[in-house]
Amino acid sequence: MPDVKLSIAGRDYFVACNAGEEQRLLELGALVDATALEVAGGARGLTETRALLFSALLLADKLHEAGGTATADNVEPSSAMLQSSDILEGLATRLENLALRLEN
């Protein structure tokens, strides 16, 4: 299982993927990076946790808008959607861990 290096908002992350999925993961990482930079440019003073949160929300909003009236009940998820979901889940876990550290 290959590891892909993603650079998001100036930080490097190594993400495992299935063979042959490296390019798609790099493309998704570039999308997340661009969104994170967009969020960071629009709101000064955001913590890393909040910047990742707003990036995830912005991407989720764009995904929802792209789906039109589709709902989770009537859409068969594509491979790209599943990969995006896995990446967002990983980001959410990271956000939760960072929030826990900030609370303590």
MIVEX-90142 format. One line per 8 residues: number of its first residue (from 1); their letters; for each residue z, y, x of N, C-alpha, C, O. Coordinates in steps of 0.02 Angstrom, whole numbers, padded with zeros to 5 digits. Last residue first. Layout:
N
NUM) A) Z:Y:X:Z:Y:X:Z:Y:X:Z:Y:X; ...
# end
This chain:
104
104) NELRLALN) 01363:01033:-00357:01421:01011:-00318:01435:01056:-00260:01482:01045:-00222; 01247:01088:-00408:01308:01089:-00450:01370:01073:-00409:01424:01098:-00424; 01154:01058:-00312:01172:01128:-00322:01237:01135:-00363:01275:01181:-00353; 01142:00920:-00327:01168:00947:-00265:01191:01020:-00273:01242:01040:-00244; 01085:00917:-00455:01151:00887:-00444:01183:00913:-00380:01243:00927:-00378; 00963:00978:-00428:01010:01011:-00474:01080:00983:-00464:01129:01020:-00465; 00905:00882:-00344:00920:00949:-00318:00971:00985:-00362:01015:01019:-00337; 00892:00777:-00437:00934:00769:-00377:00953:00836:-00347:01010:00846:-00326
96) ELRTALGE) 00804:00836:-00529:00870:00815:-00551:00917:00807:-00491:00975:00829:-00494; 00691:00854:-00447:00724:00911:-00476:00795:00894:-00499:00842:00933:-00488; 00660:00719:-00421:00679:00764:-00365:00716:00825:-00391:00765:00847:-00362; 00626:00680:-00549:00682:00648:-00515:00707:00692:-00458:00767:00700:-00448; 00514:00761:-00568:00572:00769:-00611:00634:00738:-00579:00689:00767:-00582; 00428:00709:-00472:00451:00778:-00465:00513:00790:-00508:00560:00825:-00487; 00410:00582:-00527:00440:00589:-00461:00467:00659:-00449:00520:00668:-00421; 00346:00620:-00645:00411:00585:-00648:00447:00589:-00582:00508:00599:-00580
88) LIDSSQLM) 00229:00673:-00593:00276:00717:-00628:00345:00685:-00635:00396:00720:-00631; 00175:00554:-00541:00191:00609:-00496:00241:00657:-00529:00289:00678:-00497; 00159:00479:-00658:00201:00453:-00604:00222:00509:-00557:00280:00513:-00536; 00069:00562:-00727:00135:00548:-00755:00183:00523:-00702:00240:00545:-00700; -00041:00551:-00646:-00009:00616:-00655:00061:00608:-00681:00108:00643:-00660; -00068:00416:-00666:-00050:00440:-00599:-00015:00507:-00604:00035:00518:-00570; -00099:00420:-00802:-00043:00380:-00780:-00020:00401:-00710:00040:00404:-00697; -00211:00501:-00799:-00153:00524:-00835:-00091:00485:-00813:-00037:00514:-00807
80) ASSPEVND) -00297:00419:-00725:-00277:00484:-00698:-00215:00511:-00733:-00171:00540:-00701; -00312:00313:-00813:-00281:00301:-00748:-00257:00366:-00718:-00203:00369:-00688; -00270:00370:-00979:-00317:00352:-00926:-00278:00339:-00862:-00218:00353:-00858; -00195:00313:-01130:-00190:00349:-01067:-00239:00323:-01015:-00250:00263:-01008; -00262:00338:-01285:-00254:00285:-01235:-00251:00319:-01167:-00299:00350:-01147; -00188:00424:-01417:-00226:00429:-01355:-00210:00370:-01309:-00152:00354:-01297; -00105:00434:-01527:-00175:00415:-01538:-00218:00421:-01475:-00280:00424:-01481; 00026:00467:-01491:00015:00409:-01535:-00058:00388:-01539:-00072:00329:-01553
72) ATATGGAE) 00023:00582:-01419:00039:00520:-01382:00025:00459:-01424:00014:00405:-01398; -00120:00670:-01481:-00048:00659:-01475:-00038:00594:-01438:-00085:00556:-01427; -00246:00795:-01481:-00223:00728:-01464:-00148:00726:-01460:-00115:00773:-01437; -00304:00914:-01501:-00256:00892:-01552:-00230:00822:-01538:-00196:00793:-01580; -00323:00949:-01334:-00337:00974:-01401:-00283:00951:-01449:-00224:00965:-01440; -00303:00918:-01203:-00307:00862:-01250:-00322:00885:-01321:-00332:00842:-01364; -00286:01037:-01140:-00348:01001:-01127:-00358:00944:-01177:-00415:00925:-01192; -00156:01068:-01179:-00211:01108:-01204:-00278:01072:-01195:-00322:01077:-01238
64) HLKDALLL) -00086:00970:-01105:-00083:00970:-01178:-00141:01009:-01208:-00173:00986:-01255; -00116:01012:-00975:-00136:00945:-00997:-00137:00941:-01073:-00183:00913:-01102; -00053:01138:-00977:-00126:01133:-00966:-00152:01065:-00989:-00206:01061:-01019; 00080:01096:-00994:00048:01138:-01044:-00028:01135:-01038:-00063:01130:-01089; 00099:01025:-00875:00105:00990:-00939:00072:01030:-00995:00039:01001:-01039; 00087:01131:-00784:00039:01076:-00783:00040:01037:-00849:-00013:01018:-00874; 00201:01205:-00823:00134:01235:-00826:00080:01182:-00827:00032:01186:-00865; 00303:01113:-00795:00293:01137:-00863:00223:01167:-00872:00190:01156:-00922
56) ASFLLART) 00289:01100:-00656:00281:01041:-00699:00267:01062:-00771:00225:01033:-00805; 00318:01232:-00619:00254:01202:-00603:00239:01142:-00647:00184:01135:-00674; 00450:01244:-00662:00399:01285:-00694:00328:01259:-00679:00284:01263:-00721; 00507:01148:-00572:00514:01141:-00645:00459:01180:-00680:00425:01153:-00724; 00479:01204:-00449:00450:01139:-00466:00453:01127:-00541:00407:01099:-00570; 00556:01321:-00463:00484:01326:-00451:00450:01260:-00469:00396:01260:-00500; 00685:01269:-00476:00655:01303:-00533:00579:01311:-00524:00542:01307:-00574; 00699:01212:-00347:00706:01172:-00407:00672:01205:-00466:00635:01172:-00503
48) ETLGRAGG) 00686:01320:-00261:00637:01265:-00258:00639:01224:-00322:00587:01203:-00348; 00717:01471:-00355:00738:01417:-00311:00684:01364:-00311:00641:01364:-00354; 00632:01627:-00357:00644:01561:-00388:00669:01512:-00335:00645:01512:-00279; 00600:01752:-00307:00670:01731:-00307:00684:01664:-00341:00742:01647:-00352; 00466:01802:-00415:00502:01806:-00352:00573:01780:-00360:00603:01786:-00414; 00333:01739:-00490:00405:01749:-00502:00442:01747:-00436:00448:01694:-00405; 00203:01722:-00451:00216:01760:-00512:00289:01775:-00524:00306:01819:-00564; 00202:01642:-00340:00175:01710:-00334:00192:01753:-00394:00196:01814:-00388
40) AVELATAD) 00252:01523:-00390:00291:01559:-00339:00267:01631:-00333:00307:01676:-00322; 00148:01484:-00474:00214:01498:-00502:00254:01541:-00453:00286:01589:-00473; 00047:01465:-00380:00037:01512:-00435:00105:01532:-00464:00117:01591:-00477; 00102:01364:-00303:00090:01428:-00272:00079:01483:-00324:00099:01540:-00314; 00103:01262:-00400:00166:01284:-00370:00158:01353:-00337:00202:01395:-00343; -00034:01249:-00421:00009:01270:-00476:00075:01297:-00449:00100:01347:-00473; -00076:01202:-00297:-00103:01265:-00322:-00059:01293:-00378:-00049:01353:-00383; -00002:01081:-00294:00009:01133:-00244:-00015:01201:-00269:00020:01251:-00264
32) VLAGLELL) -00061:01011:-00399:00011:01027:-00402:00027:01084:-00354:00065:01130:-00370; -00190:01001:-00346:-00179:01034:-00410:-00106:01055:-00417:-00092:01111:-00439; -00166:00925:-00233:-00194:00993:-00225:-00184:01033:-00289:-00170:01093:-00286; -00124:00807:-00293:-00077:00844:-00252:-00101:00916:-00242:-00060:00962:-00243; -00244:00766:-00351:-00187:00783:-00394:-00135:00825:-00356:-00107:00872:-00384; -00316:00742:-00233:-00340:00792:-00281:-00283:00814:-00328:-00276:00873:-00342; -00239:00639:-00177:-00247:00702:-00141:-00270:00758:-00187:-00247:00815:-00182; -00260:00542:-00276:-00193:00568:-00265:-00194:00634:-00226:-00156:00680:-00241
24) RQEEGANC) -00396:00519:-00256:-00373:00546:-00321:-00303:00575:-00313:-00288:00628:-00342; -00393:00465:-00127:-00429:00527:-00140:-00405:00559:-00205:-00395:00620:-00208; -00317:00343:-00144:-00295:00397:-00099:-00328:00464:-00117:-00294:00515:-00121; -00348:00230:-00209:-00326:00286:-00250:-00307:00347:-00209:-00284:00398:-00237; -00375:00128:-00123:-00432:00157:-00159:-00412:00217:-00201:-00456:00251:-00227; -00222:00044:-00145:-00283:00053:-00104:-00339:00079:-00148:-00350:00054:-00203; -00096:00138:-00230:-00136:00078:-00222:-00198:00094:-00179:-00221:00151:-00177; 00027:00236:-00139:-00020:00225:-00194:-00058:00160:-00181:-00051:00130:-00127
16) AVFYDRGA) 00167:00338:-00094:00131:00274:-00091:00084:00268:-00151:00099:00293:-00206; 00180:00493:-00019:00179:00457:-00082:00138:00394:-00074:00082:00396:-00050; 00268:00612:00065:00230:00552:00075:00237:00509:00012:00292:00491:-00007; 00257:00787:00076:00285:00730:00040:00239:00670:00054:00178:00677:00054; 00295:00944:00148:00256:00882:00150:00295:00826:00115:00355:00818:00124; 00287:01111:00086:00327:01052:00106:00283:00990:00102:00239:00985:00059; 00212:01214:00034:00235:01218:00103:00277:01160:00127:00300:01160:00184; 00179:01170:-00095:00220:01231:-00086:00251:01233:-00016:00309:01251:-00008
8) ISLKVDPM) 00143:01017:-00035:00153:01054:-00097:00203:01110:-00083:00260:01099:-00063; 00044:00901:00034:00078:00964:00052:00081:01006:-00012:00030:01028:-00038; 00054:00729:00048:00039:00785:00005:00078:00845:00029:00138:00841:00042; -00007:00588:00121:00033:00647:00135:00008:00704:00091:-00049:00725:00094; 00005:00424:00062:-00035:00485:00064:00012:00544:00076:00065:00549:00044; 00008:00257:00113:00046:00318:00100:-00001:00377:00107:-00043:00379:00153; -00054:00101:00042:-00058:00160:00086:-00012:00216:00064:00004:00223:00005; 00000:-00059:00042:00000:00000:00000:00000:00062:00045:00048:00074:00081
# end
